[in-house]
Amino acid sequence: MSASCDHDVKFDGVSDDYIRRLWLVIAINALMFFIEMSAGRLAQSQALQADALDFLGDALTYGLSLAVIGSSLAVRTNAALFKGISLLAVGTWVFGSTVYRVFYADIPSAQIMGWVGFLALIANLASVLLLVSYKDGDANVRSVWLCSRNDAIGNVAVMLAALGVWGTASGWPDLIVAAIMAGLFLSSAWQIIKQALSERRMNDQYQNPH
């Protein structure tokens, strides 16, 4: 499915099919936040808790994306900027808390990490498949795709961390994966903010040609 027949106009989310898919993805993310945060605390896994926060952030920002569909470009751009800044804040928090746990870390439960990471991977692959047809939209739509893609990558990383914890009897693989996920959050935040600012400049030039 093409996002747009005009290469200069990006898909803005105005589609009944896209809205239905977005509602499903929001429900998946909200459910997985509660499951993964509970499991992360039980397993004492920083990687699981980082991924759970990503689920929560996605559910909230996807709701924001849904709310601004059909709004003006300026409103959609501001929503994308808010999501980018929020993702930046999450990435910074995860990075900081990971550094803290370097000094105060217990060995997490590899078994819980593995099973919950696998469940989260299935949930995120379902989200990715639901959204892949709309991955090349405007900053608001693209931010949804980037977050879903990050989740799937993060879940694979959590499962690798679980294997590393099991194999080394150490908490370091968990902390390393959490740090990598923080970097992924920060990278995606930069992409979203950069595209949103670019679209804002284009809108300003269109509104004020002189």
N, C-alpha and C positions, 0 to 999 in steps of 0.2 A: 504493500500500500504506500503510495507516494504521499509525503507530507504536504507537498504543494506542487502545483503545475507551473508555478513561476519561481525561478531560482532566486529572485530578489525578494520574495515574500515568504517568510517562514511560517510553518504551521503553528497556529496560536492556541490550539486545544479545543476549538469550537467544533465538536463532533460528538454525537450521542454515543458512538462506539467507544471513543476515547474516554469519555466521562464514566461509562459503565466499567471499563477496565481500571480506571483510576480508583473508583470506589472499592473494587475488589482488592487492589494493591494496598489501599489504606487499611482495610480490615486485616489483611495478612500481617502487615507491619505492626499494627497495634497489638494483635494477639502474641506475636513473637517477642515483642518487648517484654511483656509480663513473664513469658516462659523463660526467656534467656537471662533476664536480670535476676530472677529467682535462682536459676541454675548457676549463674555466675557467682552469686554470693555463697551459695552452698558449696560450690567447688573451689571458692577463693581464687577465681580466674580473672585476671585483669583483661585478658583478650575477650572473654565472653561478655564481661560487663561493658567493654568498649563497643562491642558489636550490638549489645542490647540498646545502648544509648543511640546508636545509629538507627536502629529500628524505630525508636521513639521519635527521633528527629525527623525521620522520613515520614512517619504517619502524620505529624503535625504540619510539615512543610507541604506534603501532598494535599492536605486539606486546604492549605493556603492556595496552592496551585488551582485546586478545584474552584475555590471561591472567586478567583479573579479571571477565570475563563470568560471570554467575551468582553472583558473590560478594555479600556484604552491601552495603547502600547505603553504609555507612561505608568499606568497602574501596574501592568504586568511586569515592567522592568523594575519598578520599586519592589515588587514582591520577590523577584529573582534576587535582587540585591540583599534583601532581608534574609533570604535562604542562604545565600553565599556567606554572609556575615555570621549567621547562626552556625553553619558548618565549620567556619573558621574557629568559632568559640569552642565547639565540641572537640575539634582536633587539638586545640591548645590545651583543653582540660585533660584529654586522654594522654597527651604527651607529658604534661606535668604530673599527673597521678601515676604514670608509669615510672617516671624518674623517682618519685617518692617511694614506690614499692620496690625499687632496686635495693633500698636500704631496710625495708620493713616487709619483706615478702615471705610468705609460706609457700610450700610446694602445692600447687593446685591438683585437683583430682583429674587425672588424664581421662578416666573412663567417662565421667560426666561431660567433660569438654568435648570428647569425641562424639558422643551420642547427640548432644544438643547442637553441636556444630553441624552435624549431618542433617538434623531436622531443619535447622535454619537455612542450610544450603538448598534443601528441597523447596522451602518457602520462597527463597529469593530467586531461584531458577524459574519458579512459576511466575513471579513478578516480572522478571526479565522477558519471558516469553510473551506475557501480556502486553508489554510496552515496546518491544523491539520495533514494531511497525512505525512507531512515532518517535524514534530516537533523534531525528534531525529537525527539531522544531525550533521555536524562538528560545530565549534564555529561560523562560519560565518552564516550558515543556522539556527542554534539554536538561534542566536541573533535576527533573524527575528521573530521567533516564540514567544520568550519571550516578545518582544516589542508589538506584536499584543495581546498577552494574557494580558499584563499590561493595554493596552488601554481599553479592555472590562471591566476589574476590575475597572479601573478608572472611567468609565462612570457610572457604578452602584453606585460608591461612590459619584459622582457628583449629581446623582438623590437623593440619601439619604441626601446629604448636602442641596439640594433645599427643601426637606421636612422639614429638621431641621430649615432652615432659616424661612420658612413659619410658622412653629409651634412655634418658639421662638421669632420671630421678632428681631433676632440678627444675626450678621455676623460671630459669632464664629463657627457654623457648617461648613461654607464655608472654614474658615481658618484651621480648624482641618482636613478636608478632603484634602486640599492642602498639609498640612504637611505629612499626610499619603502617599499621592501620591509621594511626594519627597522621602520618605523612600523606597517606592517600586522601584523608579528609581535607587536609590543608591544600593539596594539589587541586582537588575538585572544587574547593571553595574559590580558589584563584581563577579557575576556568569559568565558573558561573559569574563571579563578580566582573571579570574582564569582558565577557560577552554582554552582560547587562549594561555596563557602562558604555560599551560600543553602541548598543541599541539606543541608549538614552541620548548619546551625542547625535546619532542619525535622526532621532525623533525631534530633537531640538533644532537641527538644521532644517528639517522639513517644516516645522512650525514657524521658524523664523529664518526664511531664506536670505534675508538681507542682514 
